[in-house]
Amino acid sequence: MALHWFDPSAPVRTDRPGLTINVNNVETAAQELLKVDQAWPKWKQAVETCMAAVEGDGHLRVVCGGVEGGTG
């Protein structure tokens, strides 16, 4: 399966406390988002956006400037 690239990269929280990584494709963002034990306020929107991109469903939305979701 081809990766869904985006630029600029987006910050994504990881399952390791305090660690955020910058990713540049939807698949890696979704993989990291699905590893976390607890969701933050915009987590669901970020996951739904990643899944929509993978499935080719509609337009992508920006979540607080990235896929992280915890900043706003």
GIKA-V470333 format. One record per residue. N is the residue number from 1. RES is the residue in three letters. OMEGA is omega in degrees with one decimal (999 if undefined). Layout:
N:RES:OMEGA ; N:RES:OMEGA
This chain:
1:MET:178.8 ; 2:ALA:177.4 ; 3:LEU:177.1 ; 4:HIS:-174.3 ; 5:TRP:170.8 ; 6:PHE:-178.5 ; 7:ASP:8.9 ; 8:PRO:178.7 ; 9:SER:-177.0 ; 10:ALA:177.5 ; 11:PRO:178.9 ; 12:VAL:175.4 ; 13:ARG:178.0 ; 14:THR:178.5 ; 15:ASP:176.3 ; 16:ARG:-176.8 ; 17:PRO:177.4 ; 18:GLY:-178.4 ; 19:LEU:175.0 ; 20:THR:177.7 ; 21:ILE:175.0 ; 22:ASN:-179.9 ; 23:VAL:-179.2 ; 24:ASN:173.8 ; 25:ASN:-173.9 ; 26:VAL:-176.1 ; 27:GLU:178.1 ; 28:THR:177.9 ; 29:ALA:-179.6 ; 30:ALA:-180.0 ; 31:GLN:179.8 ; 32:GLU:179.7 ; 33:LEU:-177.1 ; 34:LEU:178.6 ; 35:LYS:-171.9 ; 36:VAL:-179.5 ; 37:ASP:-178.6 ; 38:GLN:-178.7 ; 39:ALA:173.3 ; 40:TRP:-170.0 ; 41:PRO:-176.6 ; 42:LYS:-178.0 ; 43:TRP:-177.6 ; 44:LYS:179.4 ; 45:GLN:179.1 ; 46:ALA:179.4 ; 47:VAL:179.5 ; 48:GLU:178.4 ; 49:THR:177.8 ; 50:CYS:-179.4 ; 51:MET:178.2 ; 52:ALA:179.1 ; 53:ALA:180.0 ; 54:VAL:-178.7 ; 55:GLU:-179.7 ; 56:GLY:-174.0 ; 57:ASP:172.7 ; 58:GLY:-177.8 ; 59:HIS:178.3 ; 60:LEU:177.0 ; 61:ARG:174.4 ; 62:VAL:-179.7 ; 63:VAL:178.9 ; 64:CYS:177.6 ; 65:GLY:179.7 ; 66:GLY:-179.1 ; 67:VAL:-176.7 ; 68:GLU:175.5 ; 69:GLY:-176.2 ; 70:GLY:-172.8 ; 71:THR:-176.0 ; 72:GLY:999
